[in-house]
Amino acid sequence: MTNRRMRLVAAAWTMALVAACGGGGAGGESPTPPPPPPPAPAPVPAPTPLPAQITIDGPRDAPSQASLSWRVRDLAAAPDLRYEWTFGDGERSDVAQPAHAWSADGVYELRVTVRNGAGATIAATADVYIGRHAAVAGAECRGSAPGSGWCWTLPQPRPRPIAEGVLAGDVGILVGEAGALWVSGDGGANWARQPAPVDGDLLHVVLGEGRDAWAIARSGQVLYSDDGGRQWQRVGQVPSGVTDLSHGGAGRLAAQLAGQNALVSEDGGRSWRDSGLRGLLAFTRAGTMIGWRPDGRSIAVLRDTGRGSAATIPCDSTAEWPRICEPVAVGGDDATELVVITREKGEDGGPLPPWTRHSSRDGGRQWIAETMAAPFVTWDVARLGADGQGWNRELRHNEYVQLWRTADGGRTWSQATANWPATDLVVYWPAVDSRSAIVRDSRGFVLTTDGGRTWRVIPRLRDVDVWHSAGGRLLVKERTTQNEEPFERWLSSADGGNNWTELPPTRLPPTSSSWAFGPWFMPDGTRGFAVRWDHDWDVTEDGGVHWTRRRIADNARFTVQQVTADGTVWAIVPGAMPSIARSQDMGLTWERIDLAPASGGRETIIDKLLFVDARDGWIQMRDCMYGLCSSSLMKTQDGGRTLSSLGSFQQVFYRNGATGIARDLGGLYRTQDHGATWQKLPFDEPYVRAFFSSASEGWLYVRNGMVRRTSDGGTTWQPVDAQGGNDLWFADAMHGWIVGDGGRVMATTDGGRTWTRQESGTERDLERVRGASANLVWLIGRDFVLTTATGGREGP
């Protein structure tokens, strides 16, 4: 094909291709193709399902004008959920986690309503207290910021109680709480208060040679003074829990520990080692230790604080009755004669078993045992001095008392006094010397300082608890009352009781030792009350800072059981008819509800009330006849007017009116329908207290001081490492406290998973913990109450 022909063919193909593609100018346009179809509409998401119940998670009380925030627990975030919060002061918010501050103190209702995409709603409410713990910050707080940490509210700052005192020669020393220290240099005629040598309590004090003295603090610090107690220095440390301190001459000390071997020091308290003796009976001035072996099967005599020779005295305290052996007197001196007198218990009503007198005249190396006929019908706290002189009190047929005396280490005894009527005579001799004894009869207190040859009445004294006597110098602790309140004071005499010096009272009213029940606090956290032993009430309007006495009429002296969350006070009414009472004005007026008594001559006894509010609750009862009783748990939903029996449960804890945990001899049970049905739970330990913050989260405080936690409503229980204690309380699912001896407070903010120790500011034993919220909590001891407005936290 020629080139010209090829060019003509290519041009033709080009023109055809242009036409096919719509080219070639206006006259050759092709039709526009149709638009693509629109996309399918997106599917509408299903509305978020709402739970049956929601809970507001956040603070329930705060200081004035504090900014707080909350969220809804048990509800995950979702785009279709809408929130409406109201704060009780006219303000609103529509965010999921609002923040708010109130301009005035008071109680406000916090309310949240949650709406999903389908229009369904659910709501929850909570009371928020603003500024309510401004009145309970206490007068003496331990926190690093004002009003923080734990604060003393009962009693107010006062003279510190004196725990122990000693008097020998011209030197006298008294020690007590918070380092309380009093010193005398003239045999007790005058006393001077000294600066506290430690921050905590001083528990024990002992005198050595000259003006040497040692003291032990509750924390275990060992203190030494070489000037009769005016100046002290810390020289050593022992474990806390020392129950007694004794001196063995030449700077030797022994510290007795509860349930453990005694510790001994040979360098004035600087270093300590195990003595090998469980119970120390005597520690002589030559360093000889007499005490029980750890197994309790014999008494050991260890010379030179255990570094010298040892001897054994047969005496088995672990034997079967009536062969149980006990020491009845230990005394004497290494340089003359050491004496240990033992006896077996003997059969009840049978002949008195003989005594065995063990004696050593070579400082405890060799011992001679001699059997003695029992000189007394009863042996009551005999005392033998270092010179072999001593005393014994004998009660004859519960009719009269005789006082006996020995001057030869217990070989022979002679009657030191004429017979006293048993109802009149009380003999006192803790820490008296071998020639002194004090008795109380119808004339008052009578003293001898010459071995019983002469006696004279001591004026002024009433009820004496502790005596110390040395060469006519006397130191006593007296129990008495002031304005119907018990208190204690120490008195001393340098002239045999003719003239007395009185130290300041060591216990002033009010104290919780005056209370039989309580204290309880109302939901507002400021009003509260406690029931005294005489049935009157002590009431407070400022969270326990100040208390006043309220006289209670005889017909309203009820046994208060609890205060519910709505402020209802519930009580048991004493009397033949089983009755309960409720008050909604903190005990000013009462409504009495009589329960149906048992039939067939059986007596109905109400043991415990456990109410949720003014109507819904549980009642533990017993029906008894001829001393045989059967227990029952009753349920009421109308304040006790009608009762339904739930079975023979012995312990019960409720979360609300429907949910409860109960225990009988068969184990632990749970109900979620007001007691209609019960489910047995896998738990077989007796518990003291139980707490459930929700249907699933709960804690049991068991008798051995351990804590168990459940997250599934009691189906399974896990141990919580809280180090034991005396009581436990939870404010909510996260915040709880455990209290124990020595002022120990353990706190958790994560539901018991971890625990942190808080400084309570005291080393005294804490018995109970109660509260109104995660911030407002009370710690209760034997004669004091602490409170916190910050959950125990120190600082702002």
MONORKA-V329187 format. One record per backbone hydrogen bond with DSSP energy under -0.5 kcal/mol. CO is the residue of the C=O (numbers start at 1). NH is the residue of the N-H. Records with the same first field share a line. If there is no record, write none. Layout:
# MONORKA-V329187
CO: NH / NH
This chain:
# MONORKA-V329187
2: 6
3: 7
4: 8
5: 9
6: 10
7: 11
8: 12
9: 13
10: 14
11: 15
12: 16
13: 17
14: 18
15: 19
16: 20
17: 21
18: 23
19: 22
25: 28
26: 29
55: 57 / 73
56: 58
57: 71
60: 129
62: 131
63: 66
66: 68 / 102
68: 100
69: 59
71: 57 / 73
72: 75
73: 55
78: 81
82: 115
84: 113
85: 93
86: 111
91: 87
93: 85
94: 83
98: 70
100: 68
106: 108 / 130
108: 110 / 128
109: 111
110: 126
111: 86
112: 124
113: 84
114: 122
115: 82
116: 119
120: 116
122: 114
124: 112
126: 110
128: 108 / 130
129: 62 / 131
130: 106
131: 134
132: 135
134: 137
140: 152
145: 148
148: 143
150: 142
151: 787
152: 139 / 140
154: 785
161: 163 / 177
164: 175
166: 173
168: 171
170: 187
171: 168
172: 184
173: 166
174: 182
175: 163 / 164
176: 179 / 202
177: 180
180: 176
181: 194
182: 174
183: 192
184: 172
186: 189
192: 183
200: 179
201: 203 / 218
204: 216
206: 214
209: 212
211: 228
212: 208
213: 225
214: 206
215: 223
216: 203 / 204
217: 220
220: 238
221: 217 / 223
222: 235 / 236
223: 215
224: 233
225: 213
233: 224
236: 222
241: 258
244: 256
246: 254
249: 252
251: 268
252: 248
253: 265
254: 246 / 256
255: 263
256: 243 / 244
257: 260
262: 275
263: 255
264: 273
265: 253
267: 270
273: 264
276: 294
277: 262
279: 281 / 292
282: 290
284: 287
287: 305
288: 284
289: 302
290: 281 / 282
291: 300
292: 278
293: 296
296: 317
297: 315
298: 293
299: 313
300: 291 / 302
301: 303 / 311
302: 289
303: 306 / 308
304: 307
309: 303
311: 301
312: 314
313: 299
315: 317
316: 319 / 325
320: 323
322: 346
324: 345
326: 343
328: 382
329: 341
330: 384
331: 339
333: 336
334: 363
337: 333
338: 360
339: 331
340: 358
341: 328 / 329
342: 356
343: 326
347: 350
354: 344
355: 372
356: 342 / 358
357: 370
358: 340
359: 368
360: 338
362: 365
368: 359
370: 357
372: 355
378: 380
379: 381
380: 393
383: 391
385: 332 / 388
388: 409
389: 385
390: 406
391: 383
392: 404
393: 380
394: 396 / 402
395: 397
396: 399 / 400
399: 422
400: 396
401: 420
402: 394 / 404
403: 416 / 417
404: 392
405: 414
406: 390
408: 411
414: 405
420: 401
421: 424 / 425
426: 440
428: 438
429: 432
431: 469
433: 436
435: 451
437: 448
438: 428
439: 446
440: 426
441: 444
444: 441
445: 458
446: 439
447: 456
448: 437
450: 453
456: 447
457: 459
458: 445
459: 461
462: 464
463: 479
466: 477
468: 475
470: 473
472: 496
473: 470
474: 493
475: 468
476: 478 / 491
477: 465 / 466
478: 489
479: 463
480: 487
482: 485
485: 482
487: 480
488: 506 / 507
489: 478
490: 503
491: 476
492: 501
493: 474
495: 498
501: 492
511: 514
512: 515
514: 533
517: 531
520: 529
522: 525
526: 543
527: 522
528: 540
529: 519 / 520
530: 532 / 538
531: 516 / 517
532: 535
536: 532
537: 550
538: 530
539: 548
540: 528
542: 545
548: 539
549: 551
550: 537
553: 556
554: 557
556: 558
558: 560
559: 572
562: 570
564: 567
568: 564 / 570
569: 583
570: 561 / 562
571: 581
572: 559 / 574
573: 579
578: 595
579: 573
580: 593
581: 571
582: 591
583: 569
585: 588
590: 592
591: 582
593: 580
599: 602
603: 605 / 624
605: 607 / 622
608: 620
610: 618
612: 565
615: 639
616: 612 / 613
617: 636
618: 610
619: 634
620: 607 / 608
621: 632
622: 605 / 624
623: 630
624: 603
625: 628
628: 625
630: 623
632: 621
633: 646 / 647
634: 619
635: 644
636: 617
638: 641
644: 635
647: 633 / 649
651: 663
653: 661
658: 674
659: 655 / 656
660: 671
661: 653
662: 669
663: 650 / 651
664: 667
667: 664
668: 681
669: 662
670: 679
671: 660
673: 676
679: 670
681: 668 / 683
683: 668
686: 703
689: 701
691: 699
696: 713
697: 693 / 694
698: 710
699: 691
700: 702 / 708
701: 688 / 689
702: 705
706: 702
707: 720
708: 700
709: 718
710: 698
712: 715
718: 709
720: 707 / 722
727: 739
729: 737
734: 736 / 751
735: 731 / 732
736: 748
737: 729
738: 746
739: 726 / 727
740: 743 / 766
741: 744
743: 760
744: 740
745: 758
746: 738
747: 756
748: 736
750: 753
756: 747
758: 745 / 760
759: 150
764: 743
765: 782
768: 780
770: 778
775: 777 / 791
776: 772 / 773
777: 788
778: 770
779: 786
780: 767 / 768
784: 781
785: 153 / 154
786: 779
787: 151
788: 777
790: 793
793: 149
